[in-house]
Amino acid sequence: MNLLQKIATAFRGAGRETLEQVVDANGLRIFEQEIHDCQHAITTAKRQLSNVLAERMRLQRDITEVESAIAGAEGRLADAITADDAERMRRDAEWIADKEQFKRKQSDKLSRIRDHEARLKKGLKAAVRQVEDYQLELRAMKTTESARRATLETSGHISLIDNRLSRTMESLDRIKSRQQAFADSMEAMVEVDEVLSRDQEMHRKQQQSAAAAVLDRVRRGMEDAGNRQAAGAEAVRE
């Protein structure tokens, strides 16, 4: 009998462990669903609060209306007292007393409604803040879980990654070598362009200098010819 009880206990323990493993494996999903349930409860509480606010406004309106009606009735009662109309005095006084009793009941309800409203608002604010904290925790947990899974996957394929990294490094070196050769070629082309540009600029300056010398020589020749013509004319006149 003891053996059967132990076996049954072992089965119960295995079942409990299985359930705990299921819960642990789906912890984030369960936590996220619980947050969703809390948000749904907050939405329901907001609707209840709106109903309470509507009831509070209705009571306030009723009290305001009955106060206005009582004020009017008191004016009529004063007229009845002045006229010494006993029937009117009795009727108006009873009506005012009845409305004042109604007002007291509505005021008591209003006081309770306001207390209930304050408790609902306080609890709702606390619940909203708590759910926001839970959402932050959930985002942090998801990030941590993603990092954990990535680490496990990386650890499980570390040798494959090492081989791929080695091949990738070789490819990277080849790419760098081609890029460096291209950069050297471009730099050489720029240097050639600069040399050609300097030669063209020097040639242009030489042409300008030669042209200026020709222009200066021609001008001096023209001036000498003019001077000789002037001297010849002067000799003829003499």
C-alpha positions in Angstrom: 0.0 0.0 0.0 2.8 2.4 0.8 4.4 1.6 -2.5 1.2 2.5 -4.4 0.9 5.7 -2.5 4.5 6.6 -3.3 4.0 5.8 -7.0 0.8 8.0 -7.0 2.8 10.7 -5.3 5.5 10.4 -7.9 3.0 10.7 -10.7 1.5 13.8 -9.1 5.0 15.3 -8.7 5.8 14.6 -12.3 2.5 16.2 -13.3 3.3 19.2 -11.2 6.8 19.5 -12.7 5.4 19.2 -16.2 2.9 22.0 -15.5 5.6 24.2 -14.0 7.8 23.6 -17.0 4.9 24.6 -19.3 4.4 27.8 -17.2 8.1 28.6 -17.2 8.3 28.0 -21.0 5.4 30.4 -21.6 6.1 32.9 -18.9 6.4 35.9 -21.1 3.2 35.0 -23.0 1.3 34.5 -19.7 2.6 37.8 -18.3 1.6 39.6 -21.5 -1.9 38.1 -21.4 -2.2 39.0 -17.8 -1.3 42.6 -18.7 -4.0 42.5 -21.4 -6.5 41.3 -18.8 -5.6 44.2 -16.5 -6.0 46.6 -19.4 -9.5 45.2 -20.1 -10.3 45.5 -16.4 -9.2 49.2 -16.5 -11.5 49.8 -19.5 -14.4 48.3 -17.6 -13.5 50.5 -14.5 -13.5 53.6 -16.7 -17.0 52.8 -17.9 -18.1 52.3 -14.3 -16.5 55.6 -13.4 -18.3 57.4 -16.3 -21.6 56.0 -15.0 -20.8 57.2 -11.5 -20.0 60.7 -12.9 -23.2 60.7 -14.8 -25.2 59.8 -11.7 -23.4 62.5 -9.7 -24.3 65.1 -12.2 -27.9 63.9 -12.2 -28.1 64.2 -8.4 -26.5 67.7 -8.5 -29.0 68.7 -11.1 -31.9 67.4 -9.0 -30.7 69.2 -5.9 -30.3 72.4 -7.8 -33.8 72.1 -9.2 -35.4 71.3 -5.9 -33.6 74.2 -4.2 -35.0 76.5 -6.8 -38.4 75.0 -6.3 -38.2 75.4 -2.5 -37.1 79.0 -2.9 -40.2 79.7 -5.0 -42.5 77.9 -2.6 -41.1 79.8 0.3 -42.0 83.0 -1.5 -45.6 81.7 -1.9 -45.7 80.7 1.7 -44.6 84.2 2.7 -47.5 85.6 0.6 -49.9 83.1 2.3 -48.6 84.2 5.8 -49.2 87.8 4.8 -52.7 87.0 3.6 -53.3 84.9 6.7 -54.5 82.1 4.5 -54.2 79.0 6.7 -55.0 76.5 4.0 -52.3 77.9 1.7 -49.9 78.1 4.6 -50.4 74.5 5.5 -50.2 73.3 1.9 -47.1 75.2 1.1 -45.4 74.4 4.3 -46.1 70.6 3.8 -44.8 70.8 0.2 -41.6 72.6 1.3 -41.0 70.0 4.1 -41.5 67.2 1.6 -39.1 68.7 -0.8 -36.5 69.4 1.9 -36.7 65.8 2.9 -36.2 64.8 -0.7 -33.2 67.2 -0.9 -31.6 65.7 2.2 -31.9 62.2 0.7 -30.4 63.3 -2.6 -27.6 65.1 -0.8 -26.8 62.0 1.1 -26.7 60.0 -2.1 -24.5 62.7 -3.7 -22.1 62.5 -0.8 -21.8 58.7 -1.1 -21.4 59.0 -4.9 -18.6 61.5 -4.5 -16.8 59.2 -2.1 -17.3 56.3 -4.5 -16.0 58.5 -7.3 -12.9 59.5 -5.4 -12.1 55.9 -4.6 -12.6 54.8 -8.2 -10.4 57.6 -9.5 -7.7 56.8 -7.0 -7.8 53.1 -7.7 -7.9 53.6 -11.5 -4.9 55.9 -11.4 -2.9 53.4 -9.4 -3.9 50.6 -11.7 -2.9 52.6 -14.8 0.5 53.4 -13.3 1.0 49.7 -12.3 0.1 48.4 -15.8 2.5 51.0 -17.4 5.2 49.6 -15.1 4.3 46.1 -16.1 4.5 47.0 -19.8 8.0 48.5 -19.2 9.0 45.3 -17.5 7.6 43.2 -20.3 9.6 45.1 -22.9 12.7 44.7 -20.9 12.0 41.0 -20.5 11.4 40.5 -24.2 14.7 42.3 -25.0 16.6 40.1 -22.4 14.9 36.9 -23.8 15.9 37.8 -27.3 19.4 38.4 -26.3 19.5 35.1 -24.4 18.2 33.2 -27.4 20.7 34.9 -29.7 23.5 34.0 -27.3 22.4 30.3 -27.2 22.1 30.1 -31.0 25.5 31.8 -31.4 27.1 29.4 -28.8 25.5 26.4 -30.6 27.1 27.4 -33.9 30.3 28.9 -32.8 32.6 26.6 -34.9 30.5 27.3 -38.0 30.7 31.0 -37.3 34.5 30.8 -36.8 34.8 29.2 -40.3 32.5 31.7 -41.9 34.3 34.6 -40.2 37.6 33.3 -41.5 36.2 33.2 -45.0 34.6 36.5 -44.6 37.9 38.0 -43.4 39.6 36.7 -46.6 36.9 38.2 -48.7 37.2 41.5 -46.8 41.0 41.6 -47.3 40.5 41.0 -51.1 37.9 43.8 -51.3 40.2 46.1 -49.3 43.1 45.3 -51.6 41.0 46.0 -54.8 39.7 49.2 -53.2 43.2 50.3 -52.3 44.4 49.7 -55.8 41.5 51.7 -57.2 42.2 54.5 -54.7 45.9 54.5 -55.8 44.9 54.6 -59.4 42.5 57.5 -58.8 45.2 59.4 -56.9 47.7 58.9 -59.7 45.1 60.2 -62.2 44.6 63.3 -60.1 48.3 63.8 -59.9 48.6 63.5 -63.7 45.8 66.0 -64.2 47.5 68.4 -61.8 50.8 68.1 -63.8 49.1 68.6 -67.1 47.2 71.5 -65.7 50.5 73.1 -64.5 52.1 72.5 -67.9 49.1 74.1 -69.7 49.2 77.1 -67.3 53.0 77.5 -67.9 52.6 77.2 -71.7 49.8 79.8 -71.6 52.0 82.2 -69.6 54.9 81.7 -72.0 52.5 82.4 -74.9 51.3 85.6 -73.2 54.9 86.7 -72.5 56.0 86.0 -76.1 52.9 87.9 -77.5 53.7 90.8 -75.2 57.3 90.9 -76.5 56.1 90.9 -80.1 53.7 93.6 -79.4 56.4 95.7 -77.7 58.9 95.1 -80.5 56.3 96.2 -83.2 55.4 99.3 -81.2 59.1 100.3 -80.9 59.6 99.7 -84.6 56.6 101.9 -85.4 57.9 104.6 -83.1 61.4 104.4 -84.7 59.9 104.6 -88.2 57.9 107.6 -87.2 60.9 109.3 -85.7 62.9 108.8 -88.9 60.1 110.1 -91.1 59.9 113.3 -88.9 63.6 113.8 -89.1 63.6 113.5 -92.9 60.8 116.0 -93.3 62.7 118.4 -91.1 65.9 118.1 -93.2 63.9 118.9 -96.3 62.4 122.0 -94.9 65.9 123.3 -93.9 
